Structures are given as structure tokens and as C-alpha cells.
Amino acid sequence: MLKTYRGSCHCGAVRFEADLDLAQPTYRCNCSICRRTRFWAAVVRPDGFRLLAGETELTQYLFNTRKNHHYFCRRCGVRAFGVGNETPVGRMYGVNLGCLDDVSDEELARVPVTFVDGRNDRWQSAPEFFGHL
């Protein structure tokens, strides 16, 4: 069931709302950027994401195919969300569950996690080792 959650970067300059169903799979990936930033993504359709504040505080990082947009707060460095432009579901937002302000630890502990092998471009498969993700 969709519920609206509020989230922010660490310093609070970037704030957003996202309509999420936390009973749906979330994603932990071993690609170079997700592994390094410990990004834990929930998928949000474009009409379910609203940037409330901080657009001017965001800095964008593009690499490799430059198709996915990685946004970071320029003040605190936290990656609260990103935009995938060429994904199996089309354009989508990846919201970092660690940045949700109004979700309990108990609720997060119940969220299903799908591990994906982005390092080897095997997006439909889990990596051999994923406990560290």
C-alpha cells in the first residue's frame, strides 16, 4: 500500500516526499557507486516523487553511460535520491531509504531487499556475495 514518506539529506537542506510501498522490493547493488555510498534504493515513479526544498543545493554526478543521474547535497554530501532514465521500468527515482525521516527501525527491518549484481551488468541476478551490501 502506498504511503507518503518525507526524507532529507543529513543537514536538511534537501527535502523531499515520496510515495512508497515498503512491502515491495527495495534494492542493494554492488556497482561501484552504490557500494561506495551504501545506497539502499526504493523505486518511485516520477509522479510519486516531490522535491520540496534544496534544488539549488544539489550537485549532480554522471559517470559511465551518463544515463543515471546521481544527486548529492553540496553541503553535507548525502545522496538522498537519484534518477534512472533507462531502467526496466522506464524513468524512475531511486530514493535512499536511509534518508527517510518518518520511518521506524522496525519498519525498515521488515522491508524486502533484492540484491543485484550491477558490477557485472547482471541486473536480474544477485551477486555471489552480498552480505556486506
C-alpha positions in Angstrom: 0.0 0.0 0.0 1.4 3.4 -1.0 2.2 5.8 1.8 3.8 9.2 1.6 7.1 9.5 3.4 9.3 12.5 4.0 13.0 12.4 3.6 16.1 14.7 3.7 19.8 14.8 3.4 21.8 14.9 6.7 21.9 18.7 7.0 18.2 19.1 6.0 18.9 21.4 3.0 17.4 18.9 0.6 13.9 17.7 1.5 11.5 15.5 -0.5 8.3 13.4 -0.3 8.0 10.0 -1.9 5.0 7.7 -2.3 6.4 4.3 -1.4 5.0 0.8 -0.7 7.6 -0.6 1.7 6.1 -4.1 1.2 7.6 -4.0 -2.3 11.2 -5.0 -3.0 14.0 -2.5 -2.4 17.5 -2.8 -3.9 21.0 -3.1 -2.7 23.6 -3.1 -5.5 27.3 -3.9 -5.8 28.0 -1.4 -8.6 30.9 1.0 -7.9 28.8 3.9 -6.8 26.1 2.1 -4.8 28.7 0.0 -2.9 30.8 3.1 -2.1 27.8 5.2 -0.9 25.9 2.3 0.7 22.8 3.4 -1.3 19.6 1.5 -0.4 17.0 2.3 -3.1 13.3 2.1 -3.2 11.8 2.7 -6.7 9.4 5.6 -7.1 7.6 6.5 -10.3 8.1 10.2 -11.3 4.6 11.3 -10.3 5.3 9.8 -6.8 8.4 12.0 -6.0 8.3 15.6 -5.0 11.4 17.7 -4.3 10.3 20.1 -1.5 13.4 22.1 -0.9 17.1 22.3 -1.9 17.2 22.1 -5.6 20.0 24.7 -5.7 21.9 22.7 -3.0 22.0 19.6 -5.2 25.1 18.7 -7.2 24.9 16.0 -9.9 27.4 13.3 -10.7 27.3 11.4 -14.0 29.6 8.5 -15.0 29.9 5.6 -17.3 26.9 5.7 -19.7 25.8 9.0 -18.1 22.2 7.8 -18.2 21.6 7.7 -14.5 21.7 11.0 -12.5 23.2 10.8 -9.1 22.4 13.7 -6.8 24.2 14.8 -3.7 23.7 17.6 -1.3 26.6 20.0 -1.8 26.6 21.0 1.9 26.7 17.6 3.6 27.4 15.2 0.7 24.5 12.8 1.3 22.9 11.1 -1.7 19.2 11.2 -0.9 18.0 10.2 -4.3 18.9 9.6 -7.9 17.1 9.4 -11.2 17.3 6.4 -13.5 16.5 7.2 -17.1 16.9 3.9 -18.8 15.7 1.2 -16.4 13.5 -1.9 -16.9 10.5 0.3 -15.6 11.5 3.4 -17.6 12.3 6.7 -15.9 12.2 6.3 -12.1 13.5 7.8 -8.9 15.7 5.8 -6.5 15.0 7.1 -3.0 17.7 6.3 -0.4 15.7 4.6 2.4 18.4 5.7 4.9 17.2 9.3 4.2 13.6 8.8 5.2 12.8 10.9 8.3 9.5 9.3 9.3 10.1 5.5 9.1 10.9 3.4 12.2 13.8 1.0 12.5 11.2 -1.7 13.0 9.5 -0.8 9.7 12.9 -0.7 7.9 13.8 -4.1 9.3 10.7 -5.6 7.5 11.4 -4.1 4.1 12.3 -6.8 1.5 15.7 -6.4 -0.1 16.7 -7.6 -3.6 20.4 -7.8 -4.2 21.5 -7.0 -7.7 24.9 -7.6 -9.5 25.3 -4.2 -11.1 29.1 -4.5 -11.1 28.8 -7.2 -13.8 25.7 -5.7 -15.5 23.7 -8.7 -14.4 20.8 -6.6 -13.1 18.4 -9.6 -12.8 20.8 -11.7 -10.7 22.2 -11.4 -7.2 25.9 -11.2 -6.8 27.7 -14.3 -5.4 28.4 -12.4 -2.2 26.1 -9.8 -0.8 26.0 -9.9 3.0 28.2 -6.7 3.1 25.8 -4.7 1.0 
